[in-house]
Amino acid sequence: MSQAPGPGYPWRTFLVLWLAGTMTGPLVVPYILGLAAIAPHPPDNLPDSTLQLVFGMTLWSAGLLGVATGLGLLVARRLGLGAPHLEHRLDGAPAPTEPLRSIVRPALFWAIVTGLLAFAIDAVFVHGMNVDFPAPEIHARIDVAPWRSGLASFWAPFYEEILDRLLLLSLVAWIGVKLFRVTSE
């Protein structure tokens, strides 16, 4: 955990996270269009033009991420969480107690372990159970051009980190602290 947050709200951190997530939102549009093109029942709620879809995705991203980033930073800071390295660099918060390089090795290790586990689970289904057709929610085997998937992969980390870690995980931790009346002794 980092030290107590500095005074005031981390507006620069908010702006960087919000803009990064919002600007990567339209990058998922080619993937959406690729999925719609090969879908057995194409969605009927897509806008008529790609420009409308990009504009809609940008507005949707801006609204959703604005709320998620704002609330996430607010709640996380009360718990001593948040984005300590960004807040330190952008908003003058105290330096995190652990240097950035201290998290790189464990992050790489767990990323590799998780990837290998995903491949192993997939191999069990494909080779062990002879499942040779993908479920609709599994996009790994869907025939969408790699460049479309590649663009969408710039969008996903921002959404996952901001929505899941910064907002939802912080809210769950905050609710847990309130429910179990945990104090910082």
CYANA upper distance limits for C-alpha pairs under 8 A (distance plus 0.5 A):
  1 MET  CA     80 GLY  CA      6.89
  1 MET  CA     81 LEU  CA      6.93
  1 MET  CA     96 PRO  CA      8.20
  1 MET  CA     97 THR  CA      7.74
  2 SER  CA     80 GLY  CA      6.52
  2 SER  CA     81 LEU  CA      7.20
  2 SER  CA     84 PRO  CA      6.93
  2 SER  CA     95 ALA  CA      8.20
  2 SER  CA     96 PRO  CA      5.25
  2 SER  CA     97 THR  CA      5.95
  2 SER  CA     98 GLU  CA      7.99
  3 GLN  CA     80 GLY  CA      7.04
  3 GLN  CA     94 PRO  CA      7.17
  3 GLN  CA     95 ALA  CA      8.07
  3 GLN  CA     96 PRO  CA      6.78
  3 GLN  CA     97 THR  CA      7.10
  4 ALA  CA     77 ARG  CA      8.24
  4 ALA  CA     80 GLY  CA      6.12
  4 ALA  CA     94 PRO  CA      8.10
  5 PRO  CA     77 ARG  CA      6.62
  5 PRO  CA     80 GLY  CA      7.06
  5 PRO  CA     93 ALA  CA      6.44
  5 PRO  CA     94 PRO  CA      7.32
  6 GLY  CA     92 GLY  CA      7.69
  6 GLY  CA     93 ALA  CA      5.07
  6 GLY  CA     94 PRO  CA      6.85
  7 PRO  CA     93 ALA  CA      8.27
  9 TYR  CA     74 LEU  CA      7.97
 10 PRO  CA     14 PHE  CA      6.70
 10 PRO  CA     73 LEU  CA      8.23
 10 PRO  CA     87 GLU  CA      6.88
 10 PRO  CA     90 LEU  CA      8.48
 10 PRO  CA     91 ASP  CA      6.18
 11 TRP  CA     15 LEU  CA      6.57
 11 TRP  CA     91 ASP  CA      7.83
 12 ARG  CA     16 VAL  CA      6.67
 12 ARG  CA     87 GLU  CA      8.36
 12 ARG  CA     90 LEU  CA      6.34
 12 ARG  CA     91 ASP  CA      6.61
 13 THR  CA     17 LEU  CA      6.66
 13 THR  CA     83 ALA  CA      8.39
 13 THR  CA     86 LEU  CA      6.63
 13 THR  CA     87 GLU  CA      6.26
 13 THR  CA     90 LEU  CA      6.59
 13 THR  CA     91 ASP  CA      7.31
 14 PHE  CA     18 TRP  CA      6.36
 14 PHE  CA     69 THR  CA      6.79
 14 PHE  CA     70 GLY  CA      7.05
 14 PHE  CA     73 LEU  CA      7.93
 15 LEU  CA     19 LEU  CA      6.36
 16 VAL  CA     20 ALA  CA      6.46
 17 LEU  CA     21 GLY  CA      6.62
 17 LEU  CA     69 THR  CA      7.60
 17 LEU  CA    158 PHE  CA      8.37
 17 LEU  CA    162 ILE  CA      8.34
 18 TRP  CA     22 THR  CA      6.47
 18 TRP  CA     62 ALA  CA      7.65
 18 TRP  CA     65 LEU  CA      6.40
 18 TRP  CA     66 GLY  CA      6.42
 18 TRP  CA     69 THR  CA      6.93
 19 LEU  CA     23 MET  CA      6.31
 19 LEU  CA     62 ALA  CA      8.29
 20 ALA  CA     24 THR  CA      6.74
 20 ALA  CA    158 PHE  CA      7.85
 21 GLY  CA     25 GLY  CA      6.81
 21 GLY  CA     61 SER  CA      7.64
 21 GLY  CA     62 ALA  CA      8.37
 21 GLY  CA     65 LEU  CA      7.38
 21 GLY  CA    155 TRP  CA      7.33
 21 GLY  CA    158 PHE  CA      5.75
 21 GLY  CA    159 TYR  CA      7.03
 22 THR  CA     26 PRO  CA      8.42
 22 THR  CA     58 THR  CA      6.59
 22 THR  CA     61 SER  CA      5.52
 22 THR  CA     62 ALA  CA      5.62
 22 THR  CA     65 LEU  CA      7.47
 23 MET  CA     58 THR  CA      7.53
 24 THR  CA     28 VAL  CA      8.17
 24 THR  CA    154 PHE  CA      6.88
 24 THR  CA    155 TRP  CA      5.40
 25 GLY  CA     29 VAL  CA      8.41
 25 GLY  CA     57 MET  CA      6.61
 25 GLY  CA     58 THR  CA      6.43
 25 GLY  CA     61 SER  CA      6.37
 25 GLY  CA    155 TRP  CA      6.12
 26 PRO  CA     54 VAL  CA      5.76
 26 PRO  CA     55 PHE  CA      8.29
 26 PRO  CA     57 MET  CA      6.17
 26 PRO  CA     58 THR  CA      6.46
 27 LEU  CA    151 LEU  CA      5.85
 27 LEU  CA    152 ALA  CA      6.02
 27 LEU  CA    154 PHE  CA      7.74
 27 LEU  CA    155 TRP  CA      6.92
 28 VAL  CA     32 ILE  CA      6.81
 28 VAL  CA    148 ARG  CA      8.05
 28 VAL  CA    149 SER  CA      8.46
 28 VAL  CA    151 LEU  CA      6.83
 28 VAL  CA    152 ALA  CA      4.81
 28 VAL  CA    153 SER  CA      8.43
 28 VAL  CA    155 TRP  CA      7.02
 29 VAL  CA     33 LEU  CA      6.66
 29 VAL  CA     53 LEU  CA      7.65
 29 VAL  CA     54 VAL  CA      7.05
 29 VAL  CA     57 MET  CA      8.25
 29 VAL  CA    152 ALA  CA      8.26
 30 PRO  CA     34 GLY  CA      6.51
 30 PRO  CA    148 ARG  CA      5.87
 30 PRO  CA    151 LEU  CA      8.25
 30 PRO  CA    152 ALA  CA      8.35
 31 TYR  CA     35 LEU  CA      6.64
 31 TYR  CA    144 VAL  CA      7.72
 31 TYR  CA    148 ARG  CA      5.33
 31 TYR  CA    149 SER  CA      6.41
 31 TYR  CA    151 LEU  CA      8.22
 31 TYR  CA    152 ALA  CA      6.89
 32 ILE  CA     36 ALA  CA      6.62
 33 LEU  CA     37 ALA  CA      6.58
 34 GLY  CA     38 ILE  CA      7.15
 34 GLY  CA    144 VAL  CA      6.19
 34 GLY  CA    145 ALA  CA      7.99
 34 GLY  CA    148 ARG  CA      7.82
 35 LEU  CA     39 ALA  CA      6.44
 35 LEU  CA    144 VAL  CA      7.20
 36 ALA  CA     42 PRO  CA      5.76
 36 ALA  CA     43 PRO  CA      7.05
 37 ALA  CA     42 PRO  CA      7.40
 38 ILE  CA     42 PRO  CA      8.16
 38 ILE  CA    143 ASP  CA      8.35
 46 LEU  CA     53 LEU  CA      7.74
 47 PRO  CA     52 GLN  CA      6.57
 47 PRO  CA     53 LEU  CA      6.30
 48 ASP  CA     52 GLN  CA      7.70
 49 SER  CA     53 LEU  CA      7.05
 50 THR  CA     54 VAL  CA      6.66
 51 LEU  CA     55 PHE  CA      6.56
 52 GLN  CA     56 GLY  CA      6.44
 53 LEU  CA     57 MET  CA      6.52
 54 VAL  CA     58 THR  CA      6.62
 55 PHE  CA     59 LEU  CA      6.77
 56 GLY  CA     60 TRP  CA      6.50
 57 MET  CA     61 SER  CA      6.37
 58 THR  CA     62 ALA  CA      6.52
 59 LEU  CA     63 GLY  CA      6.70
 60 TRP  CA     64 LEU  CA      6.58
 61 SER  CA     65 LEU  CA      6.20
 61 SER  CA     66 GLY  CA      8.45
 62 ALA  CA     66 GLY  CA      6.18
 63 GLY  CA     67 VAL  CA      6.91
 64 LEU  CA     68 ALA  CA      6.65
 65 LEU  CA     69 THR  CA      6.09
 65 LEU  CA    159 TYR  CA      8.22
 65 LEU  CA    162 ILE  CA      7.84
 65 LEU  CA    163 LEU  CA      8.06
 66 GLY  CA     70 GLY  CA      6.42
 67 VAL  CA     71 LEU  CA      6.48
 68 ALA  CA     72 GLY  CA      6.12
 68 ALA  CA    162 ILE  CA      7.13
 68 ALA  CA    163 LEU  CA      6.45
 68 ALA  CA    166 LEU  CA      8.27
 68 ALA  CA    167 LEU  CA      6.21
 69 THR  CA     73 LEU  CA      6.47
 69 THR  CA    162 ILE  CA      6.66
 69 THR  CA    163 LEU  CA      8.12
 69 THR  CA    166 LEU  CA      7.65
 69 THR  CA    167 LEU  CA      7.39
 70 GLY  CA     74 LEU  CA      6.75
 71 LEU  CA     75 VAL  CA      6.54
 71 LEU  CA    167 LEU  CA      7.08
 72 GLY  CA     76 ALA  CA      6.28
 72 GLY  CA     82 GLY  CA      7.95
 72 GLY  CA    162 ILE  CA      8.02
 72 GLY  CA    163 LEU  CA      8.50
 72 GLY  CA    166 LEU  CA      5.44
 72 GLY  CA    167 LEU  CA      4.46
 72 GLY  CA    168 LEU  CA      8.04
 72 GLY  CA    170 SER  CA      7.04
 72 GLY  CA    171 LEU  CA      8.03
 73 LEU  CA     77 ARG  CA      6.41
 73 LEU  CA     82 GLY  CA      6.10
 73 LEU  CA     83 ALA  CA      8.21
 73 LEU  CA    166 LEU  CA      7.30
 73 LEU  CA    167 LEU  CA      8.00
 74 LEU  CA     78 ARG  CA      7.27
 75 VAL  CA     79 LEU  CA      7.41
 75 VAL  CA    167 LEU  CA      8.23
 75 VAL  CA    170 SER  CA      6.73
 75 VAL  CA    171 LEU  CA      7.14
 75 VAL  CA    174 TRP  CA      7.53
 76 ALA  CA     80 GLY  CA      6.80
 76 ALA  CA     81 LEU  CA      5.22
 76 ALA  CA     82 GLY  CA      5.21
 76 ALA  CA    166 LEU  CA      7.38
 76 ALA  CA    167 LEU  CA      8.21
 76 ALA  CA    170 SER  CA      5.74
 76 ALA  CA    171 LEU  CA      8.22
 76 ALA  CA    174 TRP  CA      8.39
 77 ARG  CA     81 LEU  CA      5.85
 77 ARG  CA     82 GLY  CA      6.02
 79 LEU  CA    170 SER  CA      8.37
 79 LEU  CA    173 ALA  CA      8.48
 79 LEU  CA    174 TRP  CA      7.49
 81 LEU  CA    170 SER  CA      8.19
 82 GLY  CA    166 LEU  CA      6.96
 83 ALA  CA     87 GLU  CA      6.41
 84 PRO  CA     88 HIS  CA      6.41
 84 PRO  CA     93 ALA  CA      8.07
 84 PRO  CA     95 ALA  CA      7.92
 84 PRO  CA     96 PRO  CA      6.43
 85 HIS  CA     89 ARG  CA      6.78
 85 HIS  CA     95 ALA  CA      7.70
 85 HIS  CA     96 PRO  CA      6.96
 85 HIS  CA    100 LEU  CA      7.87
 86 LEU  CA     90 LEU  CA      6.28
 86 LEU  CA     91 ASP  CA      8.19
 87 GLU  CA     91 ASP  CA      5.51
 87 GLU  CA     92 GLY  CA      6.98
 87 GLU  CA     93 ALA  CA      6.04
 88 HIS  CA     92 GLY  CA      5.34
 88 HIS  CA     93 ALA  CA      4.81
 88 HIS  CA     94 PRO  CA      6.29
 88 HIS  CA     95 ALA  CA      6.06
 88 HIS  CA     96 PRO  CA      7.91
 89 ARG  CA     93 ALA  CA      8.03
 98 GLU  CA    102 SER  CA      6.88
 99 PRO  CA    103 ILE  CA      8.15
100 LEU  CA    104 VAL  CA      7.50
101 ARG  CA    105 ARG  CA      7.96
102 SER  CA    106 PRO  CA      8.35
103 ILE  CA    107 ALA  CA      6.53
104 VAL  CA    108 LEU  CA      6.63
105 ARG  CA    109 PHE  CA      6.64
106 PRO  CA    110 TRP  CA      6.60
107 ALA  CA    111 ALA  CA      6.52
108 LEU  CA    112 ILE  CA      6.66
109 PHE  CA    113 VAL  CA      6.70
110 TRP  CA    114 THR  CA      6.39
111 ALA  CA    115 GLY  CA      6.61
112 ILE  CA    116 LEU  CA      6.61
113 VAL  CA    117 LEU  CA      6.57
114 THR  CA    118 ALA  CA      6.67
115 GLY  CA    119 PHE  CA      6.80
116 LEU  CA    120 ALA  CA      6.59
117 LEU  CA    121 ILE  CA      6.64
118 ALA  CA    122 ASP  CA      6.65
119 PHE  CA    123 ALA  CA      6.55
120 ALA  CA    124 VAL  CA      6.78
121 ILE  CA    125 PHE  CA      7.03
122 ASP  CA    126 VAL  CA      6.61
123 ALA  CA    127 HIS  CA      6.00
123 ALA  CA    128 GLY  CA      7.48
124 VAL  CA    128 GLY  CA      5.14
124 VAL  CA    129 MET  CA      6.89
125 PHE  CA    129 MET  CA      5.42
125 PHE  CA    130 ASN  CA      6.81
125 PHE  CA    131 VAL  CA      6.01
126 VAL  CA    130 ASN  CA      5.47
126 VAL  CA    131 VAL  CA      5.29
126 VAL  CA    132 ASP  CA      6.40
127 HIS  CA    131 VAL  CA      7.86
134 PRO  CA    138 ILE  CA      6.59
134 PRO  CA    139 HIS  CA      8.34
134 PRO  CA    141 ARG  CA      7.02
134 PRO  CA    142 ILE  CA      8.15
138 ILE  CA    142 ILE  CA      8.12
144 VAL  CA    148 ARG  CA      7.29
144 VAL  CA    149 SER  CA      7.54
145 ALA  CA    149 SER  CA      7.25
146 PRO  CA    150 GLY  CA      6.42
147 TRP  CA    151 LEU  CA      6.67
148 ARG  CA    152 ALA  CA      6.88
149 SER  CA    153 SER  CA      6.71
150 GLY  CA    154 PHE  CA      7.63
151 LEU  CA    155 TRP  CA      7.81
152 ALA  CA    156 ALA  CA      6.95
153 SER  CA    157 PRO  CA      7.58
154 PHE  CA    158 PHE  CA      8.08
155 TRP  CA    159 TYR  CA      7.08
156 ALA  CA    160 GLU  CA      6.49
157 PRO  CA    161 GLU  CA      6.39
158 PHE  CA    162 ILE  CA      6.39
159 TYR  CA    163 LEU  CA      6.13
159 TYR  CA    164 ASP  CA      8.12
160 GLU  CA    164 ASP  CA      5.74
160 GLU  CA    165 ARG  CA      7.51
161 GLU  CA    165 ARG  CA      5.49
161 GLU  CA    166 LEU  CA      6.70
162 ILE  CA    166 LEU  CA      5.36
162 ILE  CA    167 LEU  CA      6.72
163 LEU  CA    167 LEU  CA      5.64
163 LEU  CA    168 LEU  CA      6.64
164 ASP  CA    168 LEU  CA      5.45
164 ASP  CA    169 LEU  CA      6.54
165 ARG  CA    169 LEU  CA      5.39
165 ARG  CA    170 SER  CA      7.25
166 LEU  CA    170 SER  CA      6.29
167 LEU  CA    171 LEU  CA      6.52
168 LEU  CA    172 VAL  CA      6.62
169 LEU  CA    173 ALA  CA      6.62
170 SER  CA    174 TRP  CA      6.47
171 LEU  CA    175 ILE  CA      6.51
172 VAL  CA    176 GLY  CA      6.56
173 ALA  CA    177 VAL  CA      6.65
174 TRP  CA    178 LYS  CA      6.73
175 ILE  CA    179 LEU  CA      6.45
176 GLY  CA    180 PHE  CA      6.41
176 GLY  CA    181 ARG  CA      8.35
177 VAL  CA    181 ARG  CA      5.86
177 VAL  CA    182 VAL  CA      5.44
177 VAL  CA    183 THR  CA      8.16
178 LYS  CA    182 VAL  CA      7.41
